[in-house]
Amino acid sequence: MSKSVSETWWRALLGIAAMALVVSFPFARADAAKLGENVSTFKLDNGMEVVVIPDLRAPVVTHMVWYRVGAGDEPAGQSGIAHFLEHLMFKGTDKLAPGEFSKTVARNGGQDNAFTSQDYTGYYQRVASDRLALVMDMEANRMTKLVLSEEEVLPERDVVLEERRSRVDNDPSSRLSEQMNAVMYLSHPYANPVIGWHHEIEALNRDTAISFYKQYYAPNNAILVVAGDVSAARVRELAEKYYGPIPAQPGLKPRSRAHEPPHQAARRVILRDARVDTPRFRRMYLTPSFRTAEKGEGAALELLAQILGGGTTSRLYNKLVVEQKVAILAGAWYSGDFLDSGSIGLYGSPAPGNDEIALEGAIDAVLDDIIENGVTDEELADAKSLLIADTIYAVDSQTRLARIFGVALTSGQSVEDVQQWPERIERVTLEQVRAVAGKYLRIEASVTGLLLPPEKTAEADQ
């Protein structure tokens, strides 16, 4: 079984319909105040950042190491190397035999896994709090002491290729998403899939993996997040003991990526597959991320997506599914948790008796109305309430809370950005939501995707 979550953050785990929740960093106001008082941050002498999130409800801890490197940092022609290395990190070190890391965690009653995105790679263990030193020792060891042989690397490459076949090549919906993403970006490396292109994965080997590992896996390129039944003082003591002696990488360069040029033409992707019985419509608009958005825009985009398609009370669902009955489902999301750019996405499937063309026209009509007339006071108030209510669950989950901070920090944000998010949501006005709709829901900056069954042939009609 793969150790990877090869989609940005939790999208692969929670699905498109939940995107409006999982890519945001909102917290209920009372919980945000409590969180602000308890979260501690410090930096080791070698440059490693540390975040401690106390949670004393149960004697367990979540230990995470996040590296500021992902698919968006890969050398040209080596797509998938960040994800491939993630797999290889579960091989041996100078102290651990291949596979011993996960076996040790399991023997001690814990769970471990890893994930790769465009902007980060992360490794985590969830164990009893008295086992924190154990997992910290092992994680620090594999930060710089990974041992790889061709006998281990090449079979693991085959595992990644099989993962790609099962998750992407054999899934029409995933293939459409991959193709849409590839044409969304004209220059930026976000065009490449996190798992990599098949032909480029085939060319990865031990040398490319070791080179990538030595370049990016270092304490001054890492963030340690520990959440759970532990004090900041104890985490500092252990971090200085296990991570502190690791030297910084002196050759680490600032992240530099190609800038996306202005988008001047809408693009369209049509994928037909015999396994498709109901047509599906998707569209993505290029937007700023939380980091790159102008003041107030990130929160306004989040609320716009919630109002457009954040559930059965949303504008798209009410208009298309309930009132007009042209769709069986419809929704939207905003992806803002990226270092560089983000996107707003829409999706839907036509109801029986309708087709994807009628559905697209109905969606465009809803968008045009919001751009021209904005949203209502009631819609904005409901969207704010839903985002704040949804995040109570995030605050209640130790692991999820640790992930939220890790994603924020590796995508160019700060602890303060997480803590201040509810206030920014509260401050968004009707005018700001209408402004971002008009500014970013531009067809010229979009990619429309249609997932369709095969075209009928003359023989099939006879």
LINSULMO-V803577 format. One record per pair of residues at least 12 apart in sequence whose ideal C-beta (glycine too) atoms are under 7 Angstrom apart, sorted by the first residue. I is the first residue (numbers start at 1). J is the second residue. Records with the same first field share a line. If there is no record, write none. Layout:
# LINSULMO-V803577
I=J ; J
This chain:
# LINSULMO-V803577
2=159 ; 163
3=86 ; 87 ; 90 ; 113 ; 114
4=83 ; 86 ; 87 ; 114 ; 115 ; 116
5=115
6=83 ; 116 ; 194 ; 195
7=194
8=117 ; 118 ; 335 ; 337
9=22 ; 23 ; 117 ; 337 ; 407
10=22
16=333 ; 347
17=331
19=333 ; 335
20=305 ; 306 ; 310 ; 333 ; 334
21=390
23=334 ; 335 ; 336 ; 337
24=302 ; 387
25=404 ; 408 ; 418 ; 421
26=387 ; 388 ; 391 ; 421 ; 422 ; 425
27=391 ; 395 ; 421 ; 422
28=388 ; 391 ; 392 ; 395 ; 422
29=422
31=392 ; 395
32=419 ; 422
35=419
36=419
38=54
39=51 ; 52 ; 53 ; 415
40=52 ; 232
41=415
42=236
44=219 ; 239 ; 240 ; 243 ; 244
45=244
46=219 ; 220 ; 244 ; 246 ; 247 ; 248
47=219 ; 220 ; 248
48=219 ; 220 ; 222 ; 224 ; 243
49=223 ; 409
50=224 ; 235 ; 239
51=223 ; 225 ; 405 ; 415
52=226 ; 232 ; 235
53=227 ; 401 ; 402 ; 405
54=230 ; 231
55=227 ; 228 ; 229 ; 398
56=229
58=229
59=128 ; 129 ; 229
60=126 ; 127 ; 128 ; 129 ; 228 ; 229
61=127 ; 129 ; 132 ; 226 ; 227 ; 228 ; 229 ; 230
62=124 ; 126 ; 227 ; 228 ; 398 ; 399 ; 402
63=124 ; 125 ; 132 ; 135 ; 136 ; 139 ; 226
64=122 ; 123 ; 124 ; 225 ; 402 ; 406
65=122 ; 123 ; 139 ; 222 ; 224
66=120 ; 122 ; 222 ; 223 ; 225 ; 406 ; 409 ; 410
67=120 ; 121 ; 216 ; 217 ; 221 ; 222
68=120 ; 221 ; 255 ; 410
69=82 ; 121 ; 216 ; 221
70=82 ; 116 ; 117 ; 118 ; 119 ; 120 ; 121
71=83 ; 116 ; 118 ; 192 ; 194
72=118 ; 119 ; 189 ; 190 ; 257
73=255
74=189
77=200
78=200 ; 204 ; 208
79=192 ; 193 ; 196 ; 197 ; 200
80=160 ; 195 ; 196 ; 200 ; 201 ; 204
81=204 ; 208 ; 209 ; 212
82=116 ; 121
83=116 ; 160 ; 194 ; 195 ; 196
84=157 ; 160 ; 201 ; 204 ; 209
85=209 ; 212 ; 213
86=114 ; 116 ; 121
87=156 ; 159 ; 160
88=148 ; 153 ; 156 ; 209
89=114 ; 123 ; 142 ; 146
90=102
91=146 ; 148 ; 152
92=147
93=141 ; 142 ; 145 ; 146 ; 147
94=145 ; 147
95=141 ; 145
96=138 ; 141
98=152
101=138 ; 142
104=138
105=125 ; 127 ; 135
108=127 ; 131 ; 134
109=127 ; 128
110=125 ; 126 ; 127 ; 131
111=126
112=124 ; 125
116=194
117=194
118=190 ; 194 ; 338
119=338 ; 339 ; 410 ; 411
120=410
122=406
123=139
126=399
129=228 ; 229 ; 230
132=230 ; 238
133=238
136=238 ; 242
137=242
140=242 ; 243 ; 246
143=217 ; 219 ; 246
144=217 ; 246
146=213
148=206 ; 209 ; 210
150=206
153=205 ; 206 ; 209
157=201 ; 204
160=201
161=198 ; 201 ; 202
163=195
164=195 ; 198 ; 201
168=195
172=271 ; 273 ; 275 ; 276 ; 451
173=451
175=271
176=269 ; 271 ; 282 ; 449 ; 451
178=193
179=269 ; 271
180=269 ; 282 ; 284 ; 447 ; 449
181=193
183=267 ; 269 ; 447
184=284 ; 286 ; 447
185=260
186=260 ; 261 ; 263
187=258 ; 259 ; 260 ; 261
188=257 ; 258 ; 260 ; 340 ; 341
189=257 ; 258
190=340 ; 341
218=248 ; 249 ; 252
219=243 ; 246 ; 248
220=248 ; 249 ; 252
221=249 ; 252
223=406 ; 409 ; 410
224=239 ; 243
225=402 ; 405 ; 406
227=398 ; 401 ; 402
228=398
257=340
260=341
263=286 ; 444 ; 445
264=444
265=444
266=443 ; 444 ; 446 ; 448
267=447
268=448
269=447 ; 449
270=450 ; 452
271=451
272=452 ; 453 ; 454 ; 455
274=454
276=451 ; 452 ; 453
277=453
278=349
279=349 ; 350 ; 355 ; 356 ; 450 ; 451 ; 452
280=349 ; 451
281=347 ; 348 ; 356 ; 359 ; 360 ; 450
282=345 ; 346 ; 347 ; 449
283=345 ; 346 ; 446 ; 447 ; 448
284=343 ; 345 ; 446 ; 447
285=343 ; 344 ; 440 ; 441 ; 442 ; 445 ; 446
286=341 ; 343 ; 445
287=301 ; 341 ; 342 ; 343 ; 344 ; 440
288=341 ; 342
289=336 ; 338 ; 339 ; 340 ; 341 ; 342 ; 411
290=336 ; 337 ; 413
291=339 ; 411 ; 412 ; 413
292=340 ; 341
296=428 ; 432
297=436
298=336
299=424 ; 425 ; 428
300=428 ; 432 ; 433 ; 436
301=334 ; 336 ; 344 ; 436
302=334 ; 336 ; 387
303=380 ; 383 ; 384 ; 425 ; 428 ; 433
304=433 ; 436 ; 437
305=332 ; 333 ; 334 ; 344
306=383 ; 386 ; 387
307=375 ; 379 ; 380 ; 383
308=332
309=330 ; 331 ; 332 ; 346
310=332 ; 383 ; 386
313=382
314=331
315=366
316=330 ; 331 ; 332 ; 363 ; 366
317=330 ; 331
319=366
320=348 ; 362 ; 363
324=362
325=351
326=350 ; 351 ; 354 ; 358 ; 359 ; 362
327=348 ; 349 ; 350 ; 351 ; 359
328=349 ; 351
329=348 ; 349
330=348
331=347
332=344 ; 345 ; 346
333=345
337=407 ; 411
338=411
339=411 ; 412
344=440
346=363
348=363
356=450 ; 452
367=441
370=437
371=437 ; 438 ; 441
374=430 ; 433 ; 434
375=430 ; 433 ; 434
377=430
380=430 ; 433
384=425 ; 426
387=425
388=422 ; 425
404=418
405=418
